[in-house]
């Protein structure tokens, strides 16, 4: 008789555990938006849309930010071998406006039912040129409704800055001020690559360059690529201890600031050396659940797309389930132009 009572209890416990596991599995079945993807590489070449679509399907990626690369790497006359990356040799790079033509052409070739998954950002302009806003306006008028954002704009960008012809761009220069006014006029988000410091200075050396636009253009939604970090900075400095408190202050002061947690942020910030989520970063993201988004930052090749996005899973799993899904997918969509959001919600 006692056995007859125990069996139902075990069944209840088993059913309860199964229910909890099912709920947890459902909550952690992430769908992604890739908020930082380059359709071409530094030679303006791409593996193509078929490979990108295949990797998106295999990796649970519903939406991607689709951008070019605003510079092209030169194969110098004195170099016997074609470089494979912008840092492959000492040859220059140069501003390359045709990158947007390649992105637009790839987007236009998509079937109509696929286009709403892709969000083209315009990037092919010189951020030191006060004609840049006029060029962007012409591109917007040439393809009305195609472009949904501006960027990634290269300003302070490690050794690439030194390789590009001309002076180093600053996020707070006059040319970009004109671009930001245009972004507000067209309701376009702006992705900026603006390093927070140099490779050797252990302080936020260039912070004012990103804070000025945030303060002066409150109606522009700025996505700060990698939160001002880079792999090159990490090679020299490892972890920037001032980064987290700086971001915490900035997120409180600037409601138009959004953070791209693409690959250089994964380590040493979001995850520790054992692959566990950093509690301080979990707290920061949970405190500002609508202000962070994920990106792969792949350039022209898409075979590693799923690997990059799945790399964030340990961190996402440490967040509350609703916050995790916002960060994984929804926050990027929420910064797009209001017209685009209305179409997505239909």
VOBA-1610 file (N, C-alpha, C; in pm, whole numbers, padded with zeros to 5 digits, always signed):
BEGIN
Unk+00083-00121+00000Unk+00000+00000+00000Unk+00087+00125+00000Unk+00195+00122+00080Unk+00285+00238+00080Unk+00350+00258-00057Unk+00381+00141-00123Unk+00439+00151-00258Unk+00345+00219-00354Unk+00213+00194-00336Unk+00116+00258-00423Unk+00114+00409-00407Unk+00148+00455-00289Unk+00154+00600-00267Unk+00283+00661-00322Unk+00392+00587-00309Unk+00522+00643-00351Unk+00529+00662-00501Unk+00475+00566-00576Unk+00486+00572-00722Unk+00427+00699-00780Unk+00305+00738-00739Unk+00253+00864-00791Unk+00340+00984-00756Unk+00402+00981-00637Unk+00490+01093-00598Unk+00607+01103-00693Unk+00669+00988-00724Unk+00780+00989-00819Unk+00735+01039-00956Unk+00614+00998-00993Unk+00562+01043-01122Unk+00542+01195-01123Unk+00488+01246-01013Unk+00469+01391-01003Unk+00602+01465-01013Unk+00702+01412-00938Unk+00834+01475-00941Unk+00893+01469-01082Unk+00882+01353-01146Unk+00936+01337-01281Unk+00868+01431-01380Unk+00735+01438-01369Unk+00662+01527-01458Unk+00700+01673-01435Unk+00717+01709-01306Unk+00756+01846-01274Unk+00893+01879-01331Unk+00988+01786-01314Unk+01123+01808-01368Unk+01120+01818-01519Unk+01042+01730-01581Unk+01031+01735-01727Unk+00974+01868-01773Unk+00874+01917-01699Unk+00816+02045-01734Unk+00914+02160-01721Unk+00994+02156-01611Unk+01094+02261-01593Unk+01198+02258-01702Unk+01244+02137-01738Unk+01343+02125-01844Unk+01288+02173-01977Unk+01161+02139-02003Unk+01100+02182-02128Unk+01090+02334-02134Unk+01048+02394-02022Unk+01038+02540-02018Unk+01174+02604-02038Unk+01276+02549-01970Unk+01411+02603-01983Unk+01462+02590-02124Unk+01438+02471-02186Unk+01485+02450-02322Unk+01418+02547-02418Unk+01286+02571-02394Unk+01215+02662-02480Unk+01267+02805-02463Unk+01294+02845-02339Unk+01343+02980-02313Unk+01482+03000-02373Unk+01561+02893-02379Unk+01698+02906-02426Unk+01717+02863-02572Unk+01611+02847-02643Unk+01618+02816-02786Unk+01628+02948-02862Unk+01750+03001-02871Unk+01768+03138-02918Unk+01748+03151-03069Unk+01687+03261-03106Unk+01687+03310-03242Unk+01770+03438-03241Unk+01844+03461-03349Unk+01943+03568-03348Unk+01916+03673-03455Unk+01961+03793-03424Unk+01988+03896-03524Unk+02138+03923-03519Unk+02204+03918-03633Unk+02345+03953-03640Unk+02354+04102-03671Unk+02389+04180-03571Unk+02387+04326-03582Unk+02514+04384-03643Unk+02607+04297-03686Unk+02735+04348-03736Unk+02794+04245-03833Unk+02760+04260-03961Unk+02806+04166-04062Unk+02849+04242-04187Unk+02964+04206-04240Unk+03015+04268-04362Unk+03000+04169-04478Unk+02926+04211-04579Unk+02901+04122-04693Unk+03028+04099-04775Unk+03119+04194-04774Unk+03244+04181-04849Unk+03362+04193-04752Unk+03480+04155-04801Unk+03601+04166-04720Unk+03678+04291-04760Unk+03804+04300-04716Unk+03884+04420-04743Unk+03934+04427-04887Unk+03901+04326-04966Unk+03929+04329-05110Unk+03799+04338-05189Unk+03689+04366-05118Unk+03557+04383-05176Unk+03507+04255-05242Unk+03547+04142-05189Unk+03505+04012-05238Unk+03415+03944-05135Unk+03330+03853-05183Unk+03233+03789-05095Unk+03211+03644-05136Unk+03182+03560-05037Unk+03143+03422-05066Unk+03003+03415-05126Unk+02926+03522-05114Unk+02798+03529-05182Unk+02678+03504-05092Unk+02564+03543-05144Unk+02441+03537-05067Unk+02395+03394-05040Unk+02423+03302-05132Unk+02380+03163-05109Unk+02444+03106-04984Unk+02574+03129-04967Unk+02642+03079-04848Unk+02589+03150-04723Unk+02564+03278-04733Unk+02512+03352-04618Unk+02376+03299-04577Unk+02287+03278-04672Unk+02154+03225-04640Unk+02163+03085-04580Unk+02253+03004-04633Unk+02270+02869-04580Unk+02316+02871-04434Unk+02411+02957-04404Unk+02461+02966-04266Unk+02358+03027-04172Unk+02280+03120-04220Unk+02173+03178-04138Unk+02071+03070-04101Unk+02034+02988-04199Unk+01936+02883-04174Unk+01989+02780-04075Unk+02118+02750-04085Unk+02177+02648-03998Unk+02202+02698-03857Unk+02199+02831-03838Unk+02242+02888-03710Unk+02132+02962-03636Unk+02010+02956-03684Unk+01901+03023-03615Unk+01907+03174-03624Unk+01965+03226-03733Unk+01978+03371-03750Unk+01864+03420-03838Unk+01777+03500-03780Unk+01659+03550-03852Unk+01688+03676-03931Unk+01775+03762-03877Unk+01801+03892-03939Unk+01950+03922-03937Unk+01997+03998-04037Unk+02136+04044-04037Unk+02143+04189-04080Unk+02234+04259-04018Unk+02277+04390-04066Unk+02374+04363-04180Unk+02346+04418-04297Unk+02424+04388-04417Unk+02500+04514-04458Unk+02632+04508-04443Unk+02712+04626-04478Unk+02832+04584-04562Unk+02892+04683-04627Unk+03015+04659-04698Unk+03134+04685-04608Unk+03248+04710-04671Unk+03369+04755-04601Unk+03407+04888-04665Unk+03417+04996-04588Unk+03434+05128-04649Unk+03572+05156-04707Unk+03665+05061-04692Unk+03797+05077-04752Unk+03834+04951-04829Unk+03926+04967-04922Unk+03982+04854-04995Unk+04133+04850-04970Unk+04185+04732-04950Unk+04328+04714-04928Unk+04401+04710-05063Unk+04507+04785-05073Unk+04586+04791-05195Unk+04685+04675-05202Unk+04697+04614-05321Unk+04806+04519-05348Unk+04916+04601-05413Unk+05015+04635-05334Unk+05117+04730-05378Unk+05208+04669-05484Unk+05255+04754-05572Unk+05347+04713-05679Unk+05470+04641-05624Unk+05514+04678-05504Unk+05636+04621-05448Unk+05611+04496-05364Unk+05487+04450-05356Unk+05456+04330-05278Unk+05443+04209-05370Unk+05526+04105-05351Unk+05524+03990-05442Unk+05401+03900-05425Unk+05336+03907-05308Unk+05221+03820-05282Unk+05101+03906-05242Unk+04986+03870-05296Unk+04865+03943-05262Unk+04833+03923-05114Unk+04815+04031-05037Unk+04784+04015-04895Unk+04646+03952-04877Unk+04626+03886-04762Unk+04498+03822-04734Unk+04412+03904-04639Unk+04470+04008-04579Unk+04398+04089-04482Unk+04461+04228-04483Unk+04391+04327-04428Unk+04446+04463-04434Unk+04579+04474-04361Unk+04601+04388-04258Unk+04726+04392-04183Unk+04833+04299-04241Unk+04808+04244-04358Unk+04902+04147-04415Unk+05035+04206-04457Unk+05038+04335-04491Unk+05164+04402-04524Unk+05145+04552-04500Unk+05242+04631-04542Unk+05239+04775-04512Unk+05171+04858-04619Unk+05112+04796-04719Unk+05046+04874-04825Unk+04924+04946-04770Unk+04891+05056-04835Unk+04779+05140-04790Unk+04644+05075-04816Unk+04543+05135-04754Unk+04404+05110-04788Unk+04344+05244-04829Unk+04234+05241-04903Unk+04175+05365-04952Unk+04023+05356-04945Unk+03959+05471-04928Unk+03814+05476-04918Unk+03752+05428-05049Unk+03647+05347-05037Unk+03596+05275-05154Unk+03443+05279-05154Unk+03387+05371-05231Unk+03242+05391-05230Unk+03164+05279-05298Unk+03228+05207-05390Unk+03155+05102-05464Unk+03112+04987-05374Unk+03162+04983-05252Unk+03120+04876-05160Unk+02969+04875-05142Unk+02907+04993-05142Unk+02762+05001-05125Unk+02687+04951-05249Unk+02749+04965-05364Unk+02689+04913-05487Unk+02680+04760-05479Unk+02785+04697-05427Unk+02785+04551-05414Unk+02678+04504-05315Unk+02666+04576-05205Unk+02565+04539-05105Unk+02424+04556-05162Unk+02400+04668-05228Unk+02267+04692-05286Unk+02233+04588-05392Unk+02331+04553-05475Unk+02305+04454-05580Unk+02271+04318-05520Unk+02343+04278-05416Unk+02315+04150-05351Unk+02177+04151-05289Unk+02140+04261-05228Unk+02008+04273-05164Unk+01897+04266-05269Unk+01915+04335-05381Unk+01812+04339-05484Unk+01792+04203-05551Unk+01895+04119-05550Unk+01881+03986-05611Unk+01805+03888-05523Unk+01783+03923-05397Unk+01712+03835-05307Unk+01565+03824-05346Unk+01504+03708-05326Unk+01359+03698-05343Unk+01289+03793-05246Unk+01174+03841-05287Unk+01103+03941-05206Unk+01078+03893-05065Unk+01048+03763-05049Unk+01016+03712-04916Unk+01138+03705-04824Unk+01258+03712-04881Unk+01380+03707-04800Unk+01431+03846-04764Unk+01391+03946-04838Unk+01452+04078-04819Unk+01428+04135-04681Unk+01313+04105-04620Unk+01284+04165-04490Unk+01377+04112-04381Unk+01456+04008-04409Unk+01552+03956-04312Unk+01685+04030-04318Unk+01705+04113-04420Unk+01833+04181-04442Unk+01815+04332-04428Unk+01911+04394-04362Unk+01898+04536-04327Unk+02026+04609-04370Unk+02026+04660-04494Unk+02147+04720-04550Unk+02185+04851-04481Unk+02313+04861-04447Unk+02370+04984-04391Unk+02469+05039-04493Unk+02465+05168-04512Unk+02548+05236-04611Unk+02679+05281-04545Unk+02792+05246-04605Unk+02920+05275-04539Unk+03027+05333-04631Unk+03005+05336-04762Unk+03113+05369-04855Unk+03137+05517-04872Unk+03193+05582-04771Unk+03226+05724-04781Unk+03344+05754-04690Unk+03410+05865-04720Unk+03525+05910-04643Unk+03476+05996-04526Unk+03493+05952-04402Unk+03441+06028-04288Unk+03517+06156-04258Unk+03623+06182-04334Unk+03693+06310-04321Unk+03650+06412-04427Unk+03560+06371-04515Unk+03520+06455-04627Unk+03386+06523-04596Unk+03385+06655-04595Unk+03261+06727-04565Unk+03158+06717-04680Unk+03196+06652-04789Unk+03100+06616-04893Unk+03028+06485-04864Unk+03067+06415-04757Unk+03014+06280-04732Unk+02863+06280-04719Unk+02808+06379-04650Unk+02662+06380-04632Unk+02590+06397-04765Unk+02647+06475-04857Unk+02585+06493-04989Unk+02589+06361-05066Unk+02699+06289-05057Unk+02709+06158-05122Unk+02605+06061-05065Unk+02594+06057-04932Unk+02497+05967-04868Unk+02355+06002-04911Unk+02324+06130-04917Unk+02190+06171-04959Unk+02161+06123-05102Unk+02260+06134-05189Unk+02239+06086-05327Unk+02212+05936-05328Unk+02284+05861-05246Unk+02263+05716-05240Unk+02124+05683-05185Unk+02080+05756-05086Unk+01946+05735-05029Unk+01837+05766-05132Unk+01859+05870-05211Unk+01760+05908-05312Unk+01763+05815-05432Unk+01880+05755-05459Unk+01893+05662-05572Unk+01812+05535-05550Unk+01807+05487-05426Unk+01733+05365-05391Unk+01644+05394-05270Unk+01534+05464-05290Unk+01450+05500-05176Unk+01404+05378-05098Unk+01424+05384-04965Unk+01379+05277-04878Unk+01472+05159-04865Unk+01579+05154-04946Unk+01668+05038-04939Unk+01757+05044-04815Unk+01818+05158-04790Unk+01916+05169-04682Unk+01846+05190-04549Unk+01885+05110-04449Unk+01819+05114-04318Unk+01912+05161-04206Unk+02034+05198-04240Unk+02128+05248-04142Unk+02254+05296-04210Unk+02342+05355-04130Unk+02471+05405-04179Unk+02581+05339-04097Unk+02683+05287-04165Unk+02794+05225-04095Unk+02825+05087-04149Unk+02923+05026-04097Unk+03012+05065-03990Unk+03104+05177-04039Unk+03101+05291-03968Unk+03191+05401-03999Unk+03323+05376-03928Unk+03432+05376-04005Unk+03565+05356-03947Unk+03622+05491-03904Unk+03646+05507-03775Unk+03722+05623-03727Unk+03851+05568-03665Unk+03869+05578-03535Unk+03987+05517-03472Unk+03977+05366-03486Unk+04070+05305-03558Unk+04059+05161-03587Unk+04198+05098-03593Unk+04270+05101-03481Unk+04398+05031-03471Unk+04493+05067-03585Unk+04563+04966-03636Unk+04661+04990-03742Unk+04596+05027-03874Unk+04469+04991-03891Unk+04401+05027-04015Unk+04397+05178-04033Unk+04381+05251-03922Unk+04378+05397-03930Unk+04505+05451-03993Unk+04617+05394-03956Unk+04746+05441-04010Unk+04765+05403-04156Unk+04696+05298-04202Unk+04714+05252-04339Unk+04627+05329-04438Unk+04522+05394-04390Unk+04430+05462-04481Unk+04489+05596-04522Unk+04479+05626-04651Unk+04528+05754-04702Unk+04460+05870-04628Unk+04538+05972-04593Unk+04482+06090-04530Unk+04494+06085-04379Unk+04437+06186-04314Unk+04446+06196-04170Unk+04349+06101-04102Unk+04375+06072-03974Unk+04291+05980-03897Unk+04153+06042-03876Unk+04046+05968-03909Unk+03912+06022-03885Unk+03880+06022-03736Unk+03800+06120-03695Unk+03751+06127-03557Unk+03598+06125-03561Unk+03538+06057-03465Unk+03392+06048-03463Unk+03326+06182-03437Unk+03401+06280-03387Unk+03344+06411-03356Unk+03392+06520-03451Unk+03431+06481-03573Unk+03477+06586-03666Unk+03358+06650-03738Unk+03386+06756-03814Unk+03279+06832-03877Unk+03210+06753-03988Unk+03287+06673-04061Unk+03227+06594-04169Unk+03122+06497-04115Unk+03154+06429-04005Unk+03059+06334-03949Unk+02944+06404-03878Unk+02966+06524-03827Unk+02855+06600-03772Unk+02747+06619-03877Unk+02787+06648-04000Unk+02692+06664-04110Unk+02622+06531-04139Unk+02697+06421-04133Unk+02638+06289-04156Unk+02535+06256-04049Unk+02565+06290-03924Unk+02473+06258-03815Unk+02343+06338-03825Unk+02353+06462-03871Unk+02230+06539-03894Unk+02144+06471-04001Unk+02211+06420-04103Unk+02138+06349-04209Unk+02075+06221-04155Unk+02146+06150-04069Unk+02092+06028-04009Unk+01966+06058-03930Unk+01966+06168-03855Unk+01846+06206-03780Unk+01731+06240-03875Unk+01762+06308-03985Unk+01659+06345-04083Unk+01591+06221-04141Unk+01669+06117-04168Unk+01615+05995-04231Unk+01583+05885-04130Unk+01597+05914-04002Unk+01568+05816-03897Unk+01652+05689-03911Unk+01782+05709-03939Unk+01873+05596-03961Unk+01965+05576-03841Unk+01978+05454-03789Unk+02079+05429-03687Unk+02219+05438-03747Unk+02317+05464-03663Unk+02456+05478-03707Unk+02545+05385-03626Unk+02621+05299-03696Unk+02720+05216-03629Unk+02857+05279-03645Unk+02923+05304-03533Unk+03054+05370-03530Unk+03160+05276-03475Unk+03272+05266-03545Unk+03390+05203-03487Unk+03482+05316-03442Unk+03489+05332-03311Unk+03571+05439-03253Unk+03640+05383-03129Unk+03766+05346-03144Unk+03837+05286-03031Unk+03837+05380-02910Unk+03819+05321-02794Unk+03815+05400-02671Unk+03954+05444-02628Unk+04055+05373-02675Unk+04193+05409-02641Unk+04286+05355-02749Unk+04414+05380-02732Unk+04515+05328-02825Unk+04567+05195-02774Unk+04660+05138-02847Unk+04713+05007-02808Unk+04790+05012-02677Unk+04841+05127-02638Unk+04931+05132-02523Unk+04883+05219-02407Unk+04792+05310-02432Unk+04745+05397-02326Unk+04640+05325-02241Unk+04665+05314-02110Unk+04572+05243-02020Unk+04473+05340-01958Unk+04410+05417-02044Unk+04307+05511-02003Unk+04219+05537-02125Unk+04098+05589-02106Unk+04006+05612-02219Unk+04048+05734-02302Unk+04157+05722-02371Unk+04222+05831-02442Unk+04130+05901-02542Unk+04050+05823-02616Unk+03968+05880-02722Unk+03819+05887-02686Unk+03788+05879-02559Unk+03648+05871-02518Unk+03567+05992-02562Unk+03625+06111-02555Unk+03551+06231-02591Unk+03503+06226-02735Unk+03577+06156-02821Unk+03541+06152-02963Unk+03408+06080-02985Unk+03372+05986-02898Unk+03243+05919-02909Unk+03137+05988-02824Unk+03179+06048-02714Unk+03080+06115-02628Unk+03024+06243-02691Unk+03104+06314-02767Unk+03056+06437-02830Unk+02935+06411-02921Unk+02942+06315-03013Unk+02824+06289-03097Unk+02704+06241-03016Unk+02727+06158-02914Unk+02616+06112-02832Unk+02544+06229-02766Unk+02620+06324-02720Unk+02563+06441-02651Unk+02500+06539-02750Unk+02565+06559-02865Unk+02522+06663-02957Unk+02413+06618-03054Unk+02391+06486-03063Unk+02292+06433-03157Unk+02200+06335-03084Unk+02119+06386-02991Unk+02038+06299-02908Unk+01930+06222-02984Unk+01899+06266-03107Unk+01796+06199-03184Unk+01853+06092-03278Unk+01983+06068-03270Unk+02046+05964-03350Unk+02075+05844-03261Unk+02037+05725-03306Unk+02066+05602-03233Unk+02204+05552-03276Unk+02300+05559-03184Unk+02438+05520-03214Unk+02463+05378-03163Unk+02514+05293-03250Unk+02560+05160-03211Unk+02712+05166-03205Unk+02767+05147-03086Unk+02913+05156-03069Unk+02972+05017-03093Unk+03041+05004-03204Unk+03098+04874-03242Unk+03200+04828-03139Unk+03181+04706-03089Unk+03271+04643-02992Unk+03288+04724-02864Unk+03199+04818-02839Unk+03210+04906-02722Unk+03346+04975-02715Unk+03402+05005-02832Unk+03529+05077-02837Unk+03652+04990-02820Unk+03635+04858-02817Unk+03749+04768-02801Unk+03791+04711-02936Unk+03901+04639-02935Unk+03946+04569-03055Unk+04042+04459-03014Unk+04060+04364-03102Unk+04154+04255-03072Unk+04297+04308-03063Unk+04328+04409-03142Unk+04463+04464-03138Unk+04490+04530-03002Unk+04393+04602-02948Unk+04409+04659-02814Unk+04431+04548-02712Unk+04353+04439-02724Unk+04365+04330-02628Unk+04500+04259-02637Unk+04558+04254-02755Unk+04690+04191-02769Unk+04795+04264-02687Unk+04777+04394-02674Unk+04875+04474-02602Unk+04836+04498-02456Unk+04708+04503-02428Unk+04663+04543-02295Unk+04577+04440-02224Unk+04542+04334-02289Unk+04451+04235-02232Unk+04319+04303-02199Unk+04280+04310-02074Unk+04149+04360-02035Unk+04157+04506-01992Unk+04064+04589-02045Unk+04056+04729-02005Unk+03969+04740-01881Unk+04031+04761-01766Unk+03955+04762-01641Unk+03858+04878-01632Unk+03885+04985-01705Unk+03797+05102-01699Unk+03675+05088-01789Unk+03668+04985-01873Unk+03563+04977-01972Unk+03424+04963-01910Unk+03407+04869-01819Unk+03273+04844-01763Unk+03219+04965-01688Unk+03293+05027-01595Unk+03237+05146-01528Unk+03213+05261-01625Unk+03294+05273-01728Unk+03271+05378-01827Unk+03141+05355-01902Unk+03117+05232-01944Unk+02992+05200-02013Unk+02872+05220-01923Unk+02887+05181-01797Unk+02776+05197-01703Unk+02737+05343-01690Unk+02837+05431-01681Unk+02807+05574-01674Unk+02744+05623-01803Unk+02800+05585-01916Unk+02752+05634-02045Unk+02610+05588-02075Unk+02579+05463-02043Unk+02443+05414-02068Unk+02342+05491-01984Unk+02383+05533-01865Unk+02295+05614-01782Unk+02277+05755-01835Unk+02380+05808-01900Unk+02375+05948-01946Unk+02318+05963-02086Unk+02336+05861-02171Unk+02300+05876-02312Unk+02199+05768-02352Unk+02072+05803-02355Unk+01971+05703-02394Unk+01978+05663-02541Unk+02059+05734-02620Unk+02074+05702-02762Unk+02196+05613-02789Unk+02258+05558-02684Unk+02375+05472-02699Unk+02335+05325-02693Unk+02379+05250-02793Unk+02358+05105-02798Unk+02494+05039-02818Unk+02510+04920-02761Unk+02639+04854-02760Unk+02635+04727-02844Unk+02726+04719-02940Unk+02745+04600-03022Unk+02843+04508-02951Unk+02794+04393-02904Unk+02879+04297-02833Unk+02939+04197-02932Unk+03000+04245-03039Unk+03057+04151-03133Unk+03187+04093-03079Unk+03252+04010-03155Unk+03344+03907-03107Unk+03456+03954-03015Unk+03506+04076-03029Unk+03615+04117-02941Unk+03568+04140-02798Unk+03437+04143-02777Unk+03383+04160-02643Unk+03366+04028-02568Unk+03364+03918-02641Unk+03334+03790-02576Unk+03439+03757-02470Unk+03563+03767-02506Unk+03673+03752-02411Unk+03768+03870-02433Unk+03807+03935-02326Unk+03804+03892-02185Unk+03693+03954-02101Unk+03582+03995-02164Unk+03480+04069-02089Unk+03361+03982-02052Unk+03284+03937-02149Unk+03160+03865-02119Unk+03185+03730-02054Unk+03292+03662-02096Unk+03325+03530-02043Unk+03463+03532-01980Unk+03480+03458-01872Unk+03612+03449-01809Unk+03695+03341-01876Unk+03814+03314-01822Unk+03906+03219-01885Unk+03851+03077-01884Unk+03754+03050-01799Unk+03691+02918-01795Unk+03563+02909-01877Unk+03532+03017-01948Unk+03414+03017-02033Unk+03285+03045-01959Unk+03294+03094-01836Unk+03174+03126-01758Unk+03143+03275-01769Unk+03015+03306-01761Unk+02972+03445-01775Unk+03023+03529-01659Unk+03072+03649-01692Unk+03120+03742-01591Unk+03000+03807-01522Unk+02993+03797-01391Unk+02876+03844-01316Unk+02855+03994-01331Unk+02963+04072-01336Unk+02948+04217-01348Unk+02888+04256-01484Unk+02928+04185-01589Unk+02872+04214-01721Unk+02728+04165-01731Unk+02698+04053-01667Unk+02559+04006-01662Unk+02471+04112-01595Unk+02522+04170-01487Unk+02447+04274-01416Unk+02428+04397-01503Unk+02534+04438-01572Unk+02525+04558-01657Unk+02423+04538-01768Unk+02432+04427-01839Unk+02339+04402-01950Unk+02196+04388-01899Unk+02179+04322-01785Unk+02045+04307-01727Unk+01988+04441-01682Unk+02076+04535-01644Unk+02031+04667-01600Unk+01986+04754-01717Unk+02039+04725-01837Unk+02002+04799-01958Unk+01963+04698-02066Unk+01853+04628-02048Unk+01822+04511-02132Unk+01792+04543-02278Unk+01764+04670-02309Unk+01731+04706-02447Unk+01847+04770-02522Unk+01965+04773-02461Unk+02073+04854-02517Unk+02190+04773-02571Unk+02181+04642-02567Unk+02291+04556-02613Unk+02243+04466-02725Unk+02333+04436-02819Unk+02302+04347-02930Unk+02426+04267-02968Unk+02405+04158-03042Unk+02514+04069-03078Unk+02552+04086-03225Unk+02679+04063-03254Unk+02725+04067-03393Unk+02839+03970-03414Unk+02851+03920-03535Unk+02962+03829-03567Unk+03084+03905-03617Unk+03063+04016-03689Unk+03170+04094-03753Unk+03247+04010-03854Unk+03181+03913-03917Unk+03247+03839-04025Unk+03264+03931-04145Unk+03366+03902-04227Unk+03395+03987-04342Unk+03402+03902-04469Unk+03291+03897-04541Unk+03290+03837-04673Unk+03284+03686-04680Unk+03313+03617-04569Unk+03306+03471-04562Unk+03217+03435-04445Unk+03131+03335-04462Unk+03023+03315-04366Unk+03022+03176-04302Unk+03124+03095-04329Unk+03128+02961-04273Unk+03135+02958-04122Unk+03189+03062-04060Unk+03204+03065-03914Unk+03091+03142-03846Unk+02989+03179-03922Unk+02883+03265-03868Unk+02816+03202-03747Unk+02773+03076-03759Unk+02707+03010-03648Unk+02796+02993-03527Unk+02923+02964-03552Unk+03019+02947-03442Unk+03032+03076-03361Unk+03041+03188-03431Unk+03052+03316-03360Unk+02927+03344-03277Unk+02810+03325-03337Unk+02687+03358-03264Unk+02664+03262-03148Unk+02691+03134-03167Unk+02674+03037-03058Unk+02776+03059-02946Unk+02885+03127-02977Unk+02983+03156-02873Unk+02927+03241-02760Unk+02818+03312-02786Unk+02757+03396-02684Unk+02662+03319-02592Unk+02634+03193-02624Unk+02532+03119-02548Unk+02560+03114-02399Unk+02683+03085-02353Unk+02705+03083-02207Unk+02670+03216-02141Unk+02695+03326-02210Unk+02659+03455-02153Unk+02508+03476-02157Unk+02446+03444-02269Unk+02300+03458-02279Unk+02230+03373-02174Unk+02282+03252-02151Unk+02219+03162-02053Unk+02224+03218-01912Unk+02319+03309-01885Unk+02330+03367-01752Unk+02236+03486-01732Unk+02175+03534-01841Unk+02081+03644-01834Unk+01940+03591-01807Unk+01852+03674-01753Unk+01711+03634-01748Unk+01663+03600-01889Unk+01576+03500-01903Unk+01537+03454-02038Unk+01485+03564-02129Unk+01402+03655-02078Unk+01348+03760-02164Unk+01457+03857-02208Unk+01550+03887-02119Unk+01662+03975-02154Unk+01752+03908-02257Unk+01776+03779-02240Unk+01862+03705-02333Unk+01807+03712-02475Unk+01676+03695-02491Unk+01619+03698-02624Unk+01620+03839-02683Unk+01605+03939-02597Unk+01618+04077-02645Unk+01758+04101-02701Unk+01859+04059-02626Unk+01997+04080-02667Unk+02029+03998-02792Unk+01983+03874-02796Unk+02014+03784-02906Unk+01949+03828-03037Unk+01829+03882-03030Unk+01754+03907-03153Unk+01686+04044-03161Unk+01612+04081-03058Unk+01513+04188-03072Unk+01569+04329-03066Unk+01677+04350-02989Unk+01727+04486-02970Unk+01778+04548-03099Unk+01841+04467-03184Unk+01886+04521-03313Unk+01768+04568-03396Unk+01663+04489-03401Unk+01546+04526-03480Unk+01483+04655-03428Unk+01494+04677-03296Unk+01430+04794-03234Unk+01501+04925-03267Unk+01626+04921-03316Unk+01695+05045-03351Unk+01678+05081-03497Unk+01617+04994-03576Unk+01598+05021-03718Unk+01496+05133-03736Unk+01490+05194-03854Unk+01392+05301-03877Unk+01250+05257-03845Unk+01171+05351-03799Unk+01034+05318-03758Unk+00953+05256-03871Unk+00977+05300-03995Unk+00904+05240-04108Unk+00937+05092-04123Unk+01063+05058-04103Unk+01105+04917-04113Unk+01042+04836-04002Unk+01043+04888-03881Unk+00982+04817-03770Unk+00834+04794-03794Unk+00766+04892-03850Unk+00623+04877-03879Unk+00600+04764-03979Unk+00687+04753-04079Unk+00673+04647-04178Unk+00700+04510-04116Unk+00798+04503-04026Unk+00830+04376-03963Unk+00718+04330-03871Unk+00645+04424-03814Unk+00539+04391-03718Unk+00405+04363-03784Unk+00397+04380-03916Unk+00270+04356-03985Unk+00237+04206-03990
//
